[in-house]
């Protein structure tokens, strides 16, 4: 399945948010409650609450953060953008 280039920001936001939220909610749920009975249910609850927030933040913030990162990175002398 391929998406048209105009959807690239949305595809990136979906993939990045799924990746980050999956790992972060898993680790935080594990640290706070352990891997005992009901772990998957606790993790899923954290995931479905956090994912829409992360998606929106990445969708809005990623372009700005990419521009900021480009300004903060030092380019070798003589190299153009």
Helices and strands as residue ranges (DSSP letters): G 5-7, H 8-33, H 39-72
